[in-house]
Every structure is written in C-alpha cells, then in structure tokens.
Amino acid sequence: MEEENNIKKRKWYHLKDFHKVSLLNSAFSMFFNLLPFWGGLLLTISIGKWTDWSRFYSNGEFYLYSVSLISSSYLIYHNNKLKTTDLSSVFSIISLFLIVIISILYASLTANPEPQINVFIKWASIIAIFSAIPIFFHSQIISNRNTPNVGETRIGEQETIMQGLK
C-alpha cells in the first residue's frame, strides 16, 4: 500500500508545473461550472426523490455546461494563436463550431417543450459534456504553459557580451 502511494506521488512530481496548475485549475473550474449539477445531485440523493439520470440532462443542462466550458476554451485558444495555421487556431475553430452546434441543440430543446427524441437528447448532451471536458483541460494547459521570458534572455546575452568586451 505504501509503495503504491509512493508511485502515485512520483508520478505527480514528474508532471511539469504548468500541467499541475492546469489540472488544479481545471478541477476548480469544473467543480464550480458544474455546481448546479453537483448541488442537484446531492439534494436529490439526500431527499430521496431519485427517479433516474434524465432529470439532469432532459432540460438541456449539459448543453449549457458544455457551452460554458467550451466558450472559456475558445477565448484561450483564440488569444494564444500565433498564426492562422497554429494548432490553437484549429482548436479555436473547433470550439466555435461546437459552441454553435450545442447552442442550436439547446435552442431546439427549449423550443419544443415535448421532445420526442429523448434518446437523442440524452446521448447528444452526454457527448457534448464529455467533449467539452478535454477541450477545456487542453485550453488550460495552453493557458498555463511556460513561455520564455525574452527580456531576461536578452539581458543575459547583453551581460555576456559586456563581460566578453572587458
């Protein structure tokens, strides 16, 4: 048991600092973005009025959570692209596309109060939320990655040159 804990600790220590920050930021954001879901789940279980999982996605809640996560990701991708062929630009386009598609799905759900396609709503909303989570995590990695400090590098180079001239 102790050996297993040591292995887990070593894996955590081998992660780069910005990966650790990304994981923690993602967990924090996911907790608070999905707080209505967690709260509803807790209340439903504690009151004992559990029927099935559909009460958590049938009104489009997962669509809204997904759009919330992906729109945050879109801003990070869009603000961190270096050129139009950059991978962040591709993720930016994918994120924008998903925001539009998921928003249309939510709008169609709210426009039709008696949806006849419950299985579609279930799987589309589950796919939406499970697509949003890795996209959001990846954007956190991009947001927290270390960028070189060019100013410090140039100052160091200038000092090296000055010492060489003495």
C-alpha positions as YAML, in Angstrom:
chain: A
units: angstrom
residues:
- id: 1
  name: MET
  ca: [0.00, 0.00, 0.00]
- id: 2
  name: GLU
  ca: [2.79, 2.41, 0.91]
- id: 3
  name: GLU
  ca: [4.66, 1.51, -2.28]
- id: 4
  name: GLU
  ca: [1.52, 2.30, -4.31]
- id: 5
  name: ASN
  ca: [1.25, 5.73, -2.65]
- id: 6
  name: ASN
  ca: [4.93, 6.41, -3.40]
- id: 7
  name: ILE
  ca: [4.38, 5.55, -7.07]
- id: 8
  name: LYS
  ca: [1.42, 7.95, -7.24]
- id: 9
  name: LYS
  ca: [3.48, 10.69, -5.60]
- id: 10
  name: ARG
  ca: [6.36, 10.15, -8.02]
- id: 11
  name: LYS
  ca: [4.00, 10.41, -11.00]
- id: 12
  name: TRP
  ca: [2.64, 13.71, -9.64]
- id: 13
  name: TYR
  ca: [6.14, 15.10, -9.08]
- id: 14
  name: HIS
  ca: [7.21, 14.21, -12.61]
- id: 15
  name: LEU
  ca: [4.46, 16.35, -14.11]
- id: 16
  name: LYS
  ca: [5.59, 19.75, -15.28]
- id: 17
  name: ASP
  ca: [4.49, 22.64, -13.09]
- id: 18
  name: PHE
  ca: [2.16, 24.06, -15.71]
- id: 19
  name: HIS
  ca: [0.50, 20.64, -16.06]
- id: 20
  name: LYS
  ca: [-0.11, 20.59, -12.30]
- id: 21
  name: VAL
  ca: [-1.54, 24.10, -12.40]
- id: 22
  name: SER
  ca: [-3.68, 23.12, -15.40]
- id: 23
  name: LEU
  ca: [-5.06, 20.09, -13.57]
- id: 24
  name: LEU
  ca: [-5.86, 22.12, -10.48]
- id: 25
  name: ASN
  ca: [-7.40, 24.98, -12.48]
- id: 26
  name: SER
  ca: [-9.46, 22.51, -14.48]
- id: 27
  name: ALA
  ca: [-10.71, 20.73, -11.36]
- id: 28
  name: PHE
  ca: [-11.56, 24.04, -9.70]
- id: 29
  name: SER
  ca: [-13.36, 25.39, -12.77]
- id: 30
  name: MET
  ca: [-15.16, 22.12, -13.43]
- id: 31
  name: PHE
  ca: [-16.38, 21.99, -9.85]
- id: 32
  name: PHE
  ca: [-17.82, 25.49, -9.98]
- id: 33
  name: ASN
  ca: [-19.09, 25.33, -13.58]
- id: 34
  name: LEU
  ca: [-20.94, 22.14, -12.71]
- id: 35
  name: LEU
  ca: [-22.00, 23.25, -9.23]
- id: 36
  name: PRO
  ca: [-25.71, 23.27, -10.14]
- id: 37
  name: PHE
  ca: [-25.34, 19.65, -11.24]
- id: 38
  name: TRP
  ca: [-23.43, 18.63, -8.08]
- id: 39
  name: GLY
  ca: [-25.93, 20.50, -5.89]
- id: 40
  name: GLY
  ca: [-28.91, 18.96, -7.66]
- id: 41
  name: LEU
  ca: [-27.38, 15.51, -7.40]
- id: 42
  name: LEU
  ca: [-26.70, 15.96, -3.67]
- id: 43
  name: LEU
  ca: [-30.18, 17.29, -2.96]
- id: 44
  name: THR
  ca: [-31.86, 14.57, -5.00]
- id: 45
  name: ILE
  ca: [-29.93, 11.85, -3.19]
- id: 46
  name: SER
  ca: [-30.43, 13.40, 0.26]
- id: 47
  name: ILE
  ca: [-34.16, 13.99, -0.18]
- id: 48
  name: GLY
  ca: [-34.60, 10.53, -1.63]
- id: 49
  name: LYS
  ca: [-36.57, 11.59, -4.72]
- id: 50
  name: TRP
  ca: [-34.30, 9.75, -7.17]
- id: 51
  name: THR
  ca: [-36.03, 8.61, -10.34]
- id: 52
  name: ASP
  ca: [-33.32, 8.45, -13.00]
- id: 53
  name: TRP
  ca: [-30.48, 10.43, -14.56]
- id: 54
  name: SER
  ca: [-32.73, 12.12, -17.13]
- id: 55
  name: ARG
  ca: [-33.63, 14.87, -14.67]
- id: 56
  name: PHE
  ca: [-30.03, 16.11, -15.02]
- id: 57
  name: TYR
  ca: [-29.94, 16.38, -18.80]
- id: 58
  name: SER
  ca: [-33.53, 16.42, -20.07]
- id: 59
  name: ASN
  ca: [-33.88, 20.21, -19.86]
- id: 60
  name: GLY
  ca: [-30.58, 20.86, -21.61]
- id: 61
  name: GLU
  ca: [-28.41, 21.43, -18.57]
- id: 62
  name: PHE
  ca: [-25.46, 19.53, -20.02]
- id: 63
  name: TYR
  ca: [-25.69, 21.65, -23.15]
- id: 64
  name: LEU
  ca: [-25.36, 24.80, -21.06]
- id: 65
  name: TYR
  ca: [-22.46, 23.40, -19.04]
- id: 66
  name: SER
  ca: [-20.73, 22.36, -22.25]
- id: 67
  name: VAL
  ca: [-21.11, 25.78, -23.85]
- id: 68
  name: SER
  ca: [-19.78, 27.38, -20.68]
- id: 69
  name: LEU
  ca: [-16.64, 25.24, -20.70]
- id: 70
  name: ILE
  ca: [-16.06, 25.45, -24.44]
- id: 71
  name: SER
  ca: [-16.57, 29.23, -24.60]
- id: 72
  name: SER
  ca: [-13.85, 29.65, -21.96]
- id: 73
  name: SER
  ca: [-11.65, 27.38, -24.04]
- id: 74
  name: TYR
  ca: [-12.39, 29.33, -27.20]
- id: 75
  name: LEU
  ca: [-11.14, 32.55, -25.61]
- id: 76
  name: ILE
  ca: [-7.90, 30.89, -24.56]
- id: 77
  name: TYR
  ca: [-7.35, 29.29, -27.98]
- id: 78
  name: HIS
  ca: [-8.20, 32.48, -29.82]
- id: 79
  name: ASN
  ca: [-5.95, 34.67, -27.66]
- id: 80
  name: ASN
  ca: [-2.99, 32.25, -27.81]
- id: 81
  name: LYS
  ca: [-2.80, 31.58, -31.53]
- id: 82
  name: LEU
  ca: [0.39, 32.80, -33.11]
- id: 83
  name: LYS
  ca: [-0.63, 32.45, -36.74]
- id: 84
  name: THR
  ca: [-3.67, 31.17, -38.60]
- id: 85
  name: THR
  ca: [-2.05, 27.77, -39.18]
- id: 86
  name: ASP
  ca: [-1.25, 27.34, -35.49]
- id: 87
  name: LEU
  ca: [-2.84, 24.33, -33.76]
- id: 88
  name: SER
  ca: [-4.53, 26.70, -31.30]
- id: 89
  name: SER
  ca: [-6.25, 28.27, -34.29]
- id: 90
  name: VAL
  ca: [-7.65, 24.85, -35.27]
- id: 91
  name: PHE
  ca: [-8.91, 24.31, -31.73]
- id: 92
  name: SER
  ca: [-10.34, 27.81, -31.79]
- id: 93
  name: ILE
  ca: [-12.36, 26.97, -34.90]
- id: 94
  name: ILE
  ca: [-13.46, 23.61, -33.49]
- id: 95
  name: SER
  ca: [-14.52, 25.28, -30.24]
- id: 96
  name: LEU
  ca: [-16.52, 27.93, -32.06]
- id: 97
  name: PHE
  ca: [-18.17, 25.25, -34.21]
- id: 98
  name: LEU
  ca: [-19.11, 23.21, -31.10]
- id: 99
  name: ILE
  ca: [-20.50, 26.29, -29.35]
- id: 100
  name: VAL
  ca: [-22.81, 26.94, -32.30]
- id: 101
  name: ILE
  ca: [-23.91, 23.29, -32.65]
- id: 102
  name: ILE
  ca: [-24.52, 22.79, -28.93]
- id: 103
  name: SER
  ca: [-26.38, 26.11, -28.70]
- id: 104
  name: ILE
  ca: [-28.62, 25.06, -31.60]
- id: 105
  name: LEU
  ca: [-29.31, 21.75, -29.83]
- id: 106
  name: TYR
  ca: [-30.25, 23.60, -26.65]
- id: 107
  name: ALA
  ca: [-32.43, 26.08, -28.56]
- id: 108
  name: SER
  ca: [-34.25, 23.24, -30.31]
- id: 109
  name: LEU
  ca: [-34.83, 21.57, -26.96]
- id: 110
  name: THR
  ca: [-36.30, 24.70, -25.39]
- id: 111
  name: ALA
  ca: [-38.41, 25.47, -28.49]
- id: 112
  name: ASN
  ca: [-40.08, 22.07, -28.30]
- id: 113
  name: PRO
  ca: [-41.44, 21.54, -24.76]
- id: 114
  name: GLU
  ca: [-42.41, 17.93, -25.51]
- id: 115
  name: PRO
  ca: [-39.34, 16.49, -27.23]
- id: 116
  name: GLN
  ca: [-39.97, 13.23, -29.00]
- id: 117
  name: ILE
  ca: [-36.29, 12.40, -29.23]
- id: 118
  name: ASN
  ca: [-35.30, 11.70, -25.62]
- id: 119
  name: VAL
  ca: [-32.61, 9.18, -26.60]
- id: 120
  name: PHE
  ca: [-31.04, 11.74, -28.93]
- id: 121
  name: ILE
  ca: [-31.11, 14.42, -26.22]
- id: 122
  name: LYS
  ca: [-29.53, 12.03, -23.75]
- id: 123
  name: TRP
  ca: [-26.64, 10.99, -25.97]
- id: 124
  name: ALA
  ca: [-26.09, 14.39, -27.60]
- id: 125
  name: SER
  ca: [-25.88, 16.12, -24.23]
- id: 126
  name: ILE
  ca: [-23.60, 13.44, -22.78]
- id: 127
  name: ILE
  ca: [-21.35, 13.64, -25.85]
- id: 128
  name: ALA
  ca: [-21.36, 17.44, -25.55]
- id: 129
  name: ILE
  ca: [-20.22, 17.45, -21.92]
- id: 130
  name: PHE
  ca: [-17.63, 14.71, -22.46]
- id: 131
  name: SER
  ca: [-16.29, 16.62, -25.48]
- id: 132
  name: ALA
  ca: [-16.15, 19.87, -23.53]
- id: 133
  name: ILE
  ca: [-14.08, 18.48, -20.65]
- id: 134
  name: PRO
  ca: [-10.92, 17.52, -22.63]
- id: 135
  name: ILE
  ca: [-11.19, 20.67, -24.76]
- id: 136
  name: PHE
  ca: [-11.33, 22.73, -21.57]
- id: 137
  name: PHE
  ca: [-8.42, 20.86, -20.00]
- id: 138
  name: HIS
  ca: [-6.30, 21.30, -23.13]
- id: 139
  name: SER
  ca: [-7.02, 25.02, -23.13]
- id: 140
  name: GLN
  ca: [-5.87, 25.18, -19.51]
- id: 141
  name: ILE
  ca: [-2.58, 23.57, -20.50]
- id: 142
  name: ILE
  ca: [-2.12, 26.16, -23.23]
- id: 143
  name: SER
  ca: [-3.04, 28.96, -20.86]
- id: 144
  name: ASN
  ca: [-0.62, 27.82, -18.14]
- id: 145
  name: ARG
  ca: [2.35, 26.66, -20.19]
- id: 146
  name: ASN
  ca: [5.65, 28.33, -19.58]
- id: 147
  name: THR
  ca: [6.57, 30.94, -22.12]
- id: 148
  name: PRO
  ca: [10.15, 32.05, -22.49]
- id: 149
  name: ASN
  ca: [10.99, 35.41, -20.97]
- id: 150
  name: VAL
  ca: [12.69, 37.07, -23.91]
- id: 151
  name: GLY
  ca: [13.58, 40.19, -21.91]
- id: 152
  name: GLU
  ca: [15.57, 38.23, -19.34]
- id: 153
  name: THR
  ca: [17.28, 36.21, -22.07]
- id: 154
  name: ARG
  ca: [18.32, 39.38, -23.90]
- id: 155
  name: ILE
  ca: [19.63, 40.99, -20.70]
- id: 156
  name: GLY
  ca: [21.67, 37.85, -20.02]
- id: 157
  name: GLU
  ca: [23.06, 37.92, -23.55]
- id: 158
  name: GLN
  ca: [23.97, 41.60, -23.21]
- id: 159
  name: GLU
  ca: [25.77, 40.94, -19.93]
- id: 160
  name: THR
  ca: [27.71, 38.09, -21.56]
- id: 161
  name: ILE
  ca: [28.76, 40.37, -24.41]
- id: 162
  name: MET
  ca: [29.74, 43.16, -21.99]
- id: 163
  name: GLN
  ca: [31.86, 40.75, -19.92]
- id: 164
  name: GLY
  ca: [33.49, 39.48, -23.09]
- id: 165
  name: LEU
  ca: [34.44, 43.01, -24.12]
- id: 166
  name: LYS
  ca: [36.17, 43.78, -20.79]
...
